[in-house]
Amino acid sequence: MGTRLWKDPVNIIITGVGGQGNVLASRILGNALTAKGYSVTIGETFGASQRGGSVMSHLRVSEKGAWSPQIPRGGADVVVALEPVEALRVLVRYGNPGVKVVANTRSIYPVGVISGEQNYPAMEDVRAWVAELSSASWFVDATDAAMRLGGPIYGNIMMIGALAGTGALPLDRGTFEAVMAATMPGPKLAANMEAYDIGVAMVA
């Protein structure tokens, strides 16, 4: 199977807001880990059904078998945040001193901030709070890099690449490419692999 898990199960939360492709990212990551021979259980939680509401995917990765789809409170091992403040939201409920965090730096302001009723924290404060609440954290400019590559959807692939680059999970380029090749034609595959490589480089 390759590199063994550092604990069993490894509990991963992918978090973002509606419209960011959170569910797609969880499926791609789950498929890559399944291809490595692990059992992956995925559960989704939606804070609001409309675009812009909080979205979380729970992935429980095991060498032994399936687990319940919901990660217990304080039980996250890895948090992948497609939106930076969503990382804080997850850490408050699911964090613990050993959790590792990979977060995108592009903010998406909720309606309350746009209307002036709420304040959105400064990015330097978000970075400091996440660092305080985790054992290790990486912030990557995935959205900006994705737009340069051709569209925001590549940001999710960059986040998975960044996660692979941290070494927090047994992810490798060859397995990821095989999984992606099974679902998309050559030109799209090449762009997605470039996005994956950019993500890996962001945490190198």
KETOR-959402 format. One record per residue: residue number from 0; x, y, z of N, C-alpha, C, CB in turn; residue in three letters. Coordinates in steps of 0.1 Angstrom, whole numbers. Glycine has a CB too. Layout:
BEGIN
NUM/X/Y/Z/X/Y/Z/X/Y/Z/X/Y/Z/ALA;
...
# end
This chain:
BEGIN
0/8/-12/0/0/0/0/9/13/0/-9/0/12/MET;
1/21/11/4/29/23/5/30/29/19/24/34/-5/GLY;
2/31/42/20/32/48/33/20/45/42/34/63/32/THR;
3/22/41/54/11/38/63/6/51/69/16/29/74/ARG;
4/-6/51/73/-12/62/80/-5/64/94/-27/60/82/LEU;
5/-4/77/98/2/80/111/-7/78/123/8/94/111/TRP;
6/-20/76/120/-30/72/130/-41/66/122/-34/84/139/LYS;
7/-50/59/129/-61/52/122/-74/54/131/-58/37/120/ASP;
8/-84/60/126/-84/67/113/-78/81/113/-99/68/107/PRO;
9/-74/86/101/-70/100/100/-83/107/96/-59/102/89/VAL;
10/-86/117/104/-99/125/102/-96/138/95/-106/127/115/ASN;
11/-102/140/83/-99/152/75/-112/160/73/-93/148/61/ILE;
12/-112/173/75/-123/181/72/-119/191/61/-128/189/84/ILE;
13/-127/191/50/-125/200/39/-137/210/41/-126/194/25/ILE;
14/-133/223/43/-144/233/46/-143/245/36/-142/238/60/THR;
15/-154/251/34/-155/263/25/-168/268/25/-151/259/10/GLY;
16/-172/276/15/-186/281/14/-192/276/1/-186/297/15/VAL;
17/-205/276/1/-212/271/-11/-208/278/-23/-227/273/-9/GLY;
18/-205/270/-34/-201/275/-46/-186/273/-49/-205/289/-48/GLY;
19/-178/269/-39/-164/268/-40/-160/254/-46/-157/270/-27/GLN;
20/-169/245/-46/-165/231/-51/-160/223/-40/-155/232/-62/GLY;
21/-165/225/-28/-161/217/-16/-163/202/-18/-168/222/-4/ASN;
22/-175/199/-22/-179/185/-24/-170/178/-35/-194/183/-27/VAL;
23/-168/185/-46/-159/180/-56/-145/177/-51/-158/189/-68/LEU;
24/-140/186/-43/-127/184/-37/-126/172/-28/-122/197/-29/ALA;
25/-137/170/-20/-137/159/-11/-138/146/-19/-149/160/-1/SER;
26/-145/146/-30/-146/134/-38/-133/130/-45/-157/135/-49/ARG;
27/-126/140/-50/-113/138/-56/-103/133/-46/-108/151/-63/ILE;
28/-102/139/-35/-93/134/-24/-96/120/-20/-93/144/-12/LEU;
29/-109/118/-18/-114/105/-14/-110/94/-24/-129/104/-11/GLY;
30/-112/97/-37/-109/88/-47/-94/85/-48/-113/93/-61/ASN;
31/-86/95/-46/-71/93/-46/-67/84/-34/-64/107/-45/ALA;
32/-73/86/-22/-69/78/-11/-74/64/-12/-74/84/2/LEU;
33/-86/62/-18/-92/49/-21/-83/41/-30/-106/50/-26/THR;
34/-78/48/-41/-69/42/-50/-56/37/-44/-66/52/-62/ALA;
35/-52/43/-33/-40/39/-25/-43/26/-17/-35/50/-16/LYS;
36/-56/22/-16/-60/10/-9/-66/13/5/-48/2/-7/GLY;
37/-69/26/8/-75/29/21/-90/28/20/-70/42/26/TYR;
38/-96/26/32/-111/28/33/-114/42/36/-117/18/43/SER;
39/-122/49/28/-126/63/30/-141/64/32/-121/71/18/VAL;
40/-145/70/43/-159/73/45/-161/88/45/-164/67/59/THR;
41/-170/93/37/-173/107/35/-186/111/40/-171/111/21/ILE;
42/-187/122/48/-200/127/52/-200/142/49/-202/125/67/GLY;
43/-211/148/45/-213/162/42/-221/169/52/-218/164/28/GLU;
44/-218/181/56/-226/189/64/-227/203/57/-221/191/79/THR;
45/-239/208/57/-242/221/50/-248/231/60/-251/219/38/PHE;
46/-241/242/62/-246/252/71/-258/260/65/-236/262/75/GLY;
47/-258/261/52/-269/267/44/-269/261/30/-268/283/44/ALA;
48/-281/259/25/-282/253/12/-279/262/1/-296/247/10/SER;
49/-280/275/3/-278/285/-8/-263/287/-10/-285/298/-5/GLN;
50/-260/292/-21/-246/296/-24/-241/306/-14/-245/302/-38/ARG;
51/-229/304/-8/-224/313/2/-224/308/16/-231/326/1/GLY;
52/-232/297/19/-233/291/32/-221/282/35/-246/284/34/GLY;
53/-218/280/48/-207/271/51/-210/257/47/-205/272/67/SER;
54/-199/250/42/-200/236/38/-188/229/44/-200/235/22/VAL;
55/-191/217/49/-180/209/54/-181/195/48/-180/209/69/MET;
56/-170/189/45/-169/174/42/-160/168/52/-164/172/27/SER;
57/-165/157/58/-158/149/67/-152/136/60/-166/145/80/HIS;
58/-139/134/60/-134/122/54/-126/115/65/-124/126/42/LEU;
59/-130/102/67/-123/94/77/-116/82/69/-133/87/87/ARG;
60/-102/83/70/-94/74/62/-88/63/71/-83/82/55/VAL;
61/-89/51/67/-85/40/76/-79/28/68/-97/35/84/SER;
62/-70/21/74/-65/9/68/-73/-3/72/-50/7/73/GLU;
63/-82/-1/82/-89/-12/88/-103/-14/83/-90/-10/103/LYS;
64/-110/-3/79/-124/-5/75/-131/8/76/-131/-16/82/GLY;
65/-144/8/74/-153/20/74/-155/25/88/-166/18/67/ALA;
66/-156/38/90/-160/44/102/-173/52/100/-149/54/108/TRP;
67/-179/57/111/-191/65/110/-187/78/102/-197/69/124/SER;
68/-196/84/94/-192/95/85/-189/108/92/-202/97/75/PRO;
69/-193/110/105/-192/122/112/-180/122/121/-204/126/119/GLN;
70/-171/131/120/-159/132/129/-164/138/142/-148/141/123/ILE;
71/-160/132/153/-164/137/166/-158/151/170/-161/127/177/PRO;
72/-165/158/179/-160/171/183/-145/170/188/-169/177/194/ARG;
73/-137/179/184/-123/178/188/-115/168/181/-122/177/202/GLY;
74/-120/161/170/-114/150/165/-107/151/151/-124/139/164/GLY;
75/-106/163/146/-100/165/133/-85/164/134/-103/179/127/ALA;
76/-79/157/124/-64/156/123/-59/166/112/-60/142/120/ASP;
77/-67/168/102/-63/177/91/-75/185/87/-57/168/79/VAL;
78/-73/198/85/-83/207/80/-78/214/67/-87/218/91/VAL;
79/-86/212/57/-83/219/44/-94/229/42/-82/209/32/VAL;
80/-90/242/43/-100/253/42/-99/260/29/-98/263/54/ALA;
81/-109/260/21/-110/267/8/-112/282/10/-121/262/-1/LEU;
82/-116/286/23/-118/300/27/-112/301/41/-133/304/26/GLU;
83/-104/312/43/-96/312/55/-104/313/68/-87/324/55/PRO;
84/-115/321/69/-122/322/82/-130/309/84/-132/333/81/VAL;
85/-133/301/74/-139/288/76/-130/279/84/-143/282/63/GLU;
86/-117/281/82/-107/273/90/-109/275/105/-93/276/86/ALA;
87/-111/287/109/-113/291/123/-127/285/128/-113/306/125/LEU;
88/-137/286/119/-150/280/123/-149/265/126/-160/283/112/ARG;
89/-141/258/118/-140/244/120/-131/241/132/-134/237/108/VAL;
90/-120/249/134/-111/246/145/-118/248/159/-99/255/144/LEU;
91/-127/257/160/-134/260/172/-141/247/177/-144/271/171/VAL;
92/-147/240/168/-155/228/171/-147/215/170/-167/227/162/ARG;
93/-139/214/160/-132/201/157/-117/201/160/-135/197/143/TYR;
94/-111/212/163/-97/213/165/-92/207/177/-93/228/164/GLY;
95/-79/205/178/-72/200/189/-57/204/188/-73/184/191/ASN;
96/-49/202/198/-35/207/197/-27/201/185/-28/205/209/PRO;
97/-31/189/181/-23/182/170/-27/184/156/-23/168/173/GLY;
98/-38/192/154/-44/193/141/-35/201/131/-58/200/141/VAL;
99/-35/197/119/-27/204/108/-37/211/99/-18/194/100/LYS;
100/-34/223/94/-43/231/86/-36/236/73/-48/243/94/VAL;
101/-43/234/62/-39/240/49/-51/249/45/-36/229/38/VAL;
102/-48/262/44/-59/272/41/-56/281/29/-61/281/53/ALA;
103/-66/283/21/-65/292/10/-66/306/16/-77/290/0/ASN;
104/-59/316/10/-59/329/15/-70/338/9/-46/336/12/THR;
105/-78/334/-1/-88/342/-7/-101/343/2/-92/337/-21/ARG;
106/-104/354/7/-116/356/15/-128/357/7/-114/369/24/SER;
107/-139/352/12/-152/353/6/-161/360/17/-158/340/1/ILE;
108/-165/372/15/-172/379/26/-187/375/26/-172/394/23/TYR;
109/-192/372/38/-206/368/40/-215/381/38/-209/362/53/PRO;
110/-228/379/37/-237/390/35/-236/401/46/-251/385/34/VAL;
111/-234/396/59/-233/405/70/-221/415/69/-232/397/83/GLY;
112/-210/410/63/-198/418/61/-201/428/50/-186/410/58/VAL;
113/-207/423/39/-209/432/27/-219/443/31/-215/423/16/ILE;
114/-229/440/40/-239/450/44/-234/459/54/-251/443/48/SER;
115/-222/456/60/-216/465/70/-220/461/84/-220/479/67/GLY;
116/-228/451/86/-233/447/99/-222/439/107/-245/439/98/GLU;
117/-213/433/100/-202/425/106/-189/429/101/-205/410/104/GLN;
118/-179/425/109/-165/428/104/-158/415/101/-157/435/116/ASN;
119/-150/416/90/-142/404/86/-128/406/92/-142/402/71/TYR;
120/-122/396/99/-109/398/105/-98/400/94/-106/386/114/PRO;
121/-87/407/98/-76/409/90/-69/396/88/-66/419/96/ALA;
122/-63/394/76/-56/381/73/-45/378/83/-51/381/59/MET;
123/-38/388/87/-27/385/97/-32/380/110/-19/398/99/GLU;
124/-44/384/113/-51/379/126/-55/364/123/-63/388/130/ASP;
125/-61/362/112/-65/348/109/-53/339/109/-72/348/95/VAL;
126/-42/343/103/-30/334/103/-26/332/117/-19/341/95/ARG;
127/-26/342/126/-21/340/139/-30/331/148/-20/354/146/ALA;
128/-43/333/146/-53/324/153/-52/310/149/-67/330/151/TRP;
129/-51/308/136/-49/294/131/-37/287/136/-50/294/115/VAL;
130/-26/295/136/-13/290/141/-14/286/156/-2/300/139/ALA;
131/-21/294/163/-23/292/178/-32/279/180/-29/304/184/GLU;
132/-41/277/171/-50/266/173/-46/253/166/-64/270/168/LEU;
133/-34/252/161/-30/240/153/-15/237/156/-32/242/138/SER;
134/-11/225/152/3/221/154/11/226/142/4/206/156/SER;
135/5/228/131/12/232/119/2/238/109/20/221/112/ALA;
136/5/249/102/-4/255/93/3/261/81/-12/266/100/SER;
137/-4/260/69/2/265/57/-9/273/50/6/253/47/TRP;
138/-6/285/46/-16/294/38/-11/295/24/-17/308/45/PHE;
139/-19/292/15/-15/293/1/-25/302/-8/-15/278/-5/VAL;
140/-19/308/-17/-27/317/-26/-33/309/-38/-18/329/-31/ASP;
141/-41/300/-34/-46/290/-45/-56/297/-55/-54/279/-38/ALA;
142/-65/306/-50/-74/312/-59/-67/321/-69/-85/320/-52/THR;
143/-58/329/-65/-51/338/-74/-43/330/-85/-41/347/-67/ASP;
144/-36/319/-80/-29/311/-89/-38/303/-99/-20/301/-82/ALA;
145/-50/299/-94/-59/292/-102/-65/301/-113/-71/287/-94/ALA;
146/-67/314/-110/-72/323/-120/-62/325/-131/-76/337/-114/MET;
147/-49/325/-127/-39/327/-137/-38/314/-146/-25/329/-131/ARG;
148/-42/303/-141/-41/291/-148/-53/289/-157/-40/279/-139/LEU;
149/-64/296/-154/-76/295/-163/-89/295/-156/-75/283/-171/GLY;
150/-90/294/-143/-103/294/-136/-102/290/-122/-113/285/-144/GLY;
151/-112/294/-114/-111/292/-99/-112/277/-95/-122/299/-93/PRO;
152/-118/269/-104/-119/255/-100/-106/248/-98/-127/247/-111/ILE;
153/-96/253/-105/-82/247/-103/-77/250/-89/-73/253/-113/TYR;
154/-83/259/-82/-79/262/-68/-81/250/-59/-86/274/-63/GLY;
155/-91/242/-61/-94/230/-53/-83/220/-56/-107/224/-57/ASN;
156/-79/218/-68/-68/209/-71/-55/214/-65/-66/207/-87/ILE;
157/-52/227/-65/-40/232/-59/-40/229/-44/-39/247/-62/MET;
158/-52/230/-38/-53/228/-23/-50/213/-20/-67/231/-18/MET;
159/-54/204/-29/-51/190/-27/-36/188/-29/-59/181/-37/ILE;
160/-30/195/-39/-16/194/-42/-8/199/-30/-12/202/-54/GLY;
161/-13/210/-24/-6/216/-12/-7/206/-1/-13/229/-8/ALA;
162/-19/200/1/-20/190/12/-10/178/10/-34/184/12/LEU;
163/-9/174/-3/1/163/-6/15/168/-2/0/159/-21/ALA;
164/18/181/-5/31/186/-3/35/187/12/32/199/-9/GLY;
165/25/188/20/28/189/35/33/175/40/16/193/42/THR;
166/30/164/33/33/151/38/24/146/49/47/151/44/GLY;
167/12/153/52/3/149/62/-5/137/59/-7/161/65/ALA;
168/-6/134/46/-13/122/41/-5/115/31/-27/126/35/LEU;
169/-7/101/29/1/94/19/-5/96/5/0/79/22/PRO;
170/-3/108/0/-7/111/-14/5/112/-23/-15/125/-14/LEU;
171/4/107/-35/15/108/-44/9/112/-58/23/95/-45/ASP;
172/18/118/-66/14/124/-79/9/113/-88/26/131/-85/ARG;
173/16/102/-89/12/91/-98/-2/86/-95/21/80/-97/GLY;
174/-6/84/-83/-19/79/-80/-30/90/-83/-20/76/-65/THR;
175/-26/103/-80/-36/114/-83/-38/115/-98/-30/127/-77/PHE;
176/-27/114/-105/-29/115/-120/-37/103/-126/-15/115/-127/GLU;
177/-36/91/-120/-43/80/-125/-58/82/-122/-39/67/-119/ALA;
178/-61/87/-110/-75/90/-106/-81/100/-115/-76/94/-92/VAL;
179/-74/111/-118/-79/122/-126/-81/117/-141/-70/134/-125/MET;
180/-71/109/-146/-72/105/-160/-84/96/-162/-59/97/-163/ALA;
181/-89/90/-152/-101/81/-154/-114/89/-156/-103/72/-142/ALA;
182/-113/102/-154/-126/110/-155/-125/122/-164/-129/115/-141/THR;
183/-114/124/-170/-113/136/-179/-103/134/-191/-108/148/-170/MET;
184/-106/142/-202/-97/140/-213/-84/146/-211/-104/147/-225/PRO;
185/-75/144/-221/-61/148/-220/-58/162/-217/-54/144/-232/GLY;
186/-64/172/-224/-61/186/-222/-65/190/-208/-68/195/-232/PRO;
187/-76/186/-203/-80/190/-190/-72/183/-179/-95/186/-187/LYS;
188/-67/171/-182/-58/163/-173/-45/171/-171/-56/149/-178/LEU;
189/-40/176/-182/-27/183/-182/-28/196/-173/-22/187/-196/ALA;
190/-39/203/-175/-41/215/-167/-43/212/-152/-54/223/-172/ALA;
191/-50/201/-149/-52/197/-135/-39/192/-129/-63/187/-134/ASN;
192/-31/186/-136/-18/181/-131/-9/193/-128/-11/171/-140/MET;
193/-10/203/-137/-2/215/-135/-7/222/-122/-3/225/-147/GLU;
194/-20/222/-120/-25/228/-108/-21/221/-96/-41/228/-108/ALA;
195/-21/207/-96/-16/199/-85/-1/202/-82/-17/184/-89/TYR;
196/7/203/-93/21/206/-90/23/220/-85/29/205/-104/ASP;
197/15/230/-89/16/243/-83/13/243/-68/7/253/-90/ILE;
198/3/235/-65/-1/234/-51/10/228/-42/-14/226/-49/GLY;
199/16/217/-47/28/211/-40/39/221/-38/33/199/-48/VAL;
200/42/229/-48/53/238/-47/50/249/-37/55/245/-61/ALA;
201/37/252/-35/33/263/-26/37/260/-12/18/266/-27/MET;
202/38/248/-8/42/245/6/56/239/7/33/235/12/VAL;
203/63/238/-4/77/233/-4/87/242/3/82/230/-19/ALA;
# end
